[in-house]
Amino acid sequence: MSLVTTPASKLGTCTTCASTRITEITMTLTDGSIVDFVSCHACETKSWKQAGADLDITTVLGKAKKHKVAV
């Protein structure tokens, strides 16, 4: 039995394979940026968006990096 009660028409879909088997998480990165992460369980595509714009992994990692403070 599925725990999902959201109608199929309201589910998000993968932009690569159109599967509704995705995980969507909104997170705040170390630099304060709010990004949306989507992972597809069908094709394993992963993507990040900020304010609707696609972000590449290098940009995401840079935003998530902790910067050492000189003492």
C-alpha positions as CSV (number, residue, x, y, z in Angstrom):
1,M,0.0,0.0,0.0
2,S,1.3,3.5,-0.9
3,L,1.4,6.3,1.6
4,V,1.1,8.9,-1.1
5,T,-2.4,10.4,-1.2
6,T,-1.6,13.2,-3.6
7,P,-3.5,12.9,-6.9
8,A,-1.2,11.9,-9.8
9,S,-2.1,15.2,-11.6
10,K,-0.6,17.2,-8.7
11,L,2.7,15.2,-8.4
12,G,5.9,16.7,-9.6
13,T,7.6,15.0,-12.6
14,C,11.2,14.4,-13.6
15,T,12.3,16.7,-16.4
16,T,14.3,13.9,-18.0
17,C,12.0,10.9,-18.0
18,A,8.6,12.3,-16.8
19,S,8.5,9.8,-13.8
20,T,6.5,10.9,-10.8
21,R,8.9,8.9,-8.6
22,I,10.9,11.9,-7.4
23,T,12.0,13.4,-4.2
24,E,11.9,17.2,-4.0
25,I,13.6,19.1,-1.1
26,T,14.0,22.9,-0.6
27,M,17.1,23.7,1.4
28,T,19.2,26.6,2.5
29,L,22.9,26.3,1.6
30,T,25.8,27.6,3.7
31,D,25.9,31.0,1.8
32,G,22.2,31.5,2.6
33,S,20.9,30.6,-0.9
34,I,17.6,28.8,-1.0
35,V,17.7,26.0,-3.6
36,D,15.3,23.3,-4.7
37,F,16.8,19.8,-5.1
38,V,15.1,17.1,-7.2
39,S,16.2,13.5,-7.4
40,C,14.5,11.0,-9.7
41,H,14.2,7.4,-8.4
42,A,13.5,6.1,-11.9
43,C,16.4,7.5,-14.0
44,E,18.6,8.8,-11.1
45,T,18.7,12.4,-12.5
46,K,19.5,15.0,-9.9
47,S,19.0,18.7,-10.3
48,W,19.1,22.0,-8.4
49,K,17.3,25.2,-9.0
50,Q,17.4,28.6,-7.5
51,A,14.5,31.0,-8.1
52,G,13.5,28.7,-11.1
53,A,17.0,28.9,-12.7
54,D,19.0,25.7,-13.1
55,L,22.2,25.4,-11.1
56,D,25.1,23.1,-12.0
57,I,26.8,20.9,-9.4
58,T,29.9,23.1,-9.3
59,T,27.8,26.2,-8.4
60,V,25.9,24.3,-5.7
61,L,29.1,22.9,-4.1
62,G,30.6,26.4,-4.1
63,K,27.5,27.8,-2.4
64,A,27.5,25.0,0.1
65,K,31.2,25.2,1.0
66,K,32.1,26.3,4.5
67,H,34.7,29.1,4.4
68,K,37.4,29.1,7.1
69,V,37.7,32.2,9.1
70,A,41.3,33.5,9.6
71,V,42.2,34.0,13.2
